[in-house]
Amino acid sequence: MLALVTSHDSAAGLRLAEVEEPQPHANEALVSAHATSLNRGELRLLAIRPDGWIPGQDIVGVVERAAADGSGPAAGTRVAALVDQAGWAERVAVSTDRLAILPDDVSLVSAATLPVAGTTALRTLRHGGDLAGQRVLITGASGAVGRFQIQIAREQGASVTAIAASRHVEDLRGLGAEQVVESIDLAKGPFSLITESVGGESLAHAIERVASGGIIVMFGSSSGELTPIGFRQFVPGHEGARLQTFAYYTSGSGIGADIASLLALVAAGRLETRVALTLPWTDIAQALDALRQRSFSGKAVLIVAG
């Protein structure tokens, strides 16, 4: 079968190559992939993995062969899944607890935006507990995760302040943000929950705005900057607040169930997915360049075709 594999001799860092077919374990379904979406974390992985490695985490497609142990959906079922690697291939072996059945009225392309970005949004917000009536601050809010965080937090009854460039103001207000400001130093706290993906000065300002007993969930550092952190930043005024790191691959079980809950929200018209760019997987270089340049808001989706 064909797959995109790392190749540091090529301009894109990837090439289409013939690779061995996956050999599913008893609890894994074999999924024929239709589409995948790009995630910023994959840019770093492409740079550090050896030649011949198959990237890819977001998978949507059709079950080609059901799991041998009887778990999961039958052959012919449309599914969405999150895998740790090897997703940019024509066929992927997926543990059945990491996939979900697509509702009939959710397209494969729309579903491709959900696995990593959607579950990250859902699980980072869970650190805040019951969000009803809480004030939530979201940095990097125009990205795929931020857009989902705004909608889910608002769905759960939170008052949301989003940090994003001015060109995104109307868009993010339409998703449910009560306030959108360009810089975190313009955000008026305190906030009981802050989701932080920028790092550097943004994280420093987040500490100044977290409520006593509140939580800052760090799930990225797009600025690439370090933040000096000391006890005196938390007192007085932020006593009992804490910093929590988050990575989807250490965030616990039930990923398939979470994808299913996100798909249900999409099917009900309560969660918007935005496909900003759709390209065949042979145009991976163009998609990666657009991702690096942050030239779109939403998700880039690759259509897998042999």
Secondary structure, 3 states (H helix, E strand, C coil): CEEEEECCCCCCCEEEEECCCCCCCCCEEEEEEEEEECCHHHHHHHHHCCCCCCCCCEEEEEEEECCCCCCCCCCCCEEEEECCCCCCECEEEEEHHHEEECCCCCCHHHHCCCHHHHHHHHHHHHCCCCCCCCEEEECCCCCHHHHHHHHHHHHCCCEEEEECCHHHHHHHHHHCCCEEECCHHHCCCCEEEEEECCCCHHHHHHHHHEEEEEEEEECCCCCCCCCCCCHHHCCCCCCCCEEEECCHHHCCCCHHHHHHHHHHHHHCCCCCCCEEEEEEHHHHHHHHHHHHCCCCCCEEEEECCC
